[in-house]
Amino acid sequence: MSKKNLITSVLLIGTFIVLLAATFFLPEKIPFHFDANGEAGWYASKYFILLLTPVPYLIYHQFTHKKK
């Protein structure tokens, strides 16, 4: 494993661990979308954050590991 892959993997796993620990302190429903008046329009479960954790890493991986 290269140093670059190791760093990104450690960051991904570290972020996931921090978010996993934080989910115990979050409310059950978290607002994700606010309208122009500042009112929450869309709520999601606190576990939804854990599902979104790998998305930035996957996007980064897609753009940095293009096949030649």
C-alpha positions as a Markdown table, in Angstrom:
| # | Residue | x | y | z |
|---|---|---|---|---|
| 1 | Met | 0.0 | 0.0 | 0.0 |
| 2 | Ser | 1.4 | 3.4 | -1.0 |
| 3 | Lys | 1.8 | 6.2 | 1.5 |
| 4 | Lys | -0.9 | 8.2 | -0.3 |
| 5 | Asn | -3.4 | 5.3 | 0.0 |
| 6 | Leu | -2.5 | 4.8 | 3.6 |
| 7 | Ile | -3.2 | 8.4 | 4.5 |
| 8 | Thr | -6.5 | 8.5 | 2.8 |
| 9 | Ser | -7.5 | 5.2 | 4.4 |
| 10 | Val | -6.6 | 6.4 | 7.9 |
| 11 | Leu | -8.5 | 9.6 | 7.3 |
| 12 | Leu | -11.6 | 7.7 | 6.2 |
| 13 | Ile | -11.5 | 5.2 | 9.1 |
| 14 | Gly | -10.7 | 8.0 | 11.6 |
| 15 | Thr | -13.7 | 10.0 | 10.4 |
| 16 | Phe | -16.0 | 7.0 | 10.5 |
| 17 | Ile | -14.9 | 6.3 | 14.1 |
| 18 | Val | -15.4 | 9.9 | 15.2 |
| 19 | Leu | -18.9 | 10.0 | 13.6 |
| 20 | Leu | -19.7 | 6.6 | 15.1 |
| 21 | Ala | -18.9 | 8.0 | 18.6 |
| 22 | Ala | -20.8 | 11.2 | 17.9 |
| 23 | Thr | -24.0 | 9.4 | 16.9 |
| 24 | Phe | -24.6 | 8.5 | 20.6 |
| 25 | Phe | -24.8 | 12.3 | 21.4 |
| 26 | Leu | -26.9 | 13.4 | 18.4 |
| 27 | Pro | -30.7 | 13.7 | 18.4 |
| 28 | Glu | -32.7 | 11.1 | 16.6 |
| 29 | Lys | -33.6 | 13.4 | 13.7 |
| 30 | Ile | -31.1 | 15.8 | 12.1 |
| 31 | Pro | -32.2 | 18.6 | 9.8 |
| 32 | Phe | -30.4 | 18.4 | 6.4 |
| 33 | His | -32.1 | 21.0 | 4.3 |
| 34 | Phe | -33.2 | 24.5 | 5.2 |
| 35 | Asp | -35.4 | 26.8 | 3.1 |
| 36 | Ala | -35.0 | 30.5 | 2.5 |
| 37 | Asn | -36.7 | 31.3 | 5.9 |
| 38 | Gly | -34.3 | 29.1 | 7.8 |
| 39 | Glu | -36.8 | 26.4 | 8.5 |
| 40 | Ala | -35.8 | 22.8 | 8.3 |
| 41 | Gly | -37.5 | 21.1 | 5.4 |
| 42 | Trp | -35.9 | 17.7 | 5.4 |
| 43 | Tyr | -34.9 | 15.5 | 8.3 |
| 44 | Ala | -32.9 | 12.3 | 8.4 |
| 45 | Ser | -31.9 | 9.7 | 10.9 |
| 46 | Lys | -28.7 | 10.3 | 12.8 |
| 47 | Tyr | -27.4 | 7.0 | 11.2 |
| 48 | Phe | -27.7 | 8.6 | 7.8 |
| 49 | Ile | -24.4 | 10.4 | 8.5 |
| 50 | Leu | -22.7 | 7.1 | 8.7 |
| 51 | Leu | -23.9 | 6.1 | 5.3 |
| 52 | Leu | -22.6 | 9.3 | 3.8 |
| 53 | Thr | -19.1 | 9.0 | 5.3 |
| 54 | Pro | -17.4 | 7.1 | 2.5 |
| 55 | Val | -18.9 | 9.3 | -0.3 |
| 56 | Pro | -16.2 | 12.0 | -0.4 |
| 57 | Tyr | -13.5 | 9.3 | -0.3 |
| 58 | Leu | -15.1 | 7.4 | -3.2 |
| 59 | Ile | -15.3 | 10.6 | -5.3 |
| 60 | Tyr | -11.7 | 11.4 | -4.5 |
| 61 | His | -10.6 | 7.8 | -5.3 |
| 62 | Gln | -12.6 | 7.9 | -8.6 |
| 63 | Phe | -10.8 | 11.1 | -9.8 |
| 64 | Thr | -7.3 | 10.2 | -8.6 |
| 65 | His | -7.1 | 6.6 | -9.8 |
| 66 | Lys | -8.1 | 6.8 | -13.4 |
| 67 | Lys | -7.1 | 4.0 | -15.6 |
| 68 | Lys | -4.7 | 4.8 | -18.4 |
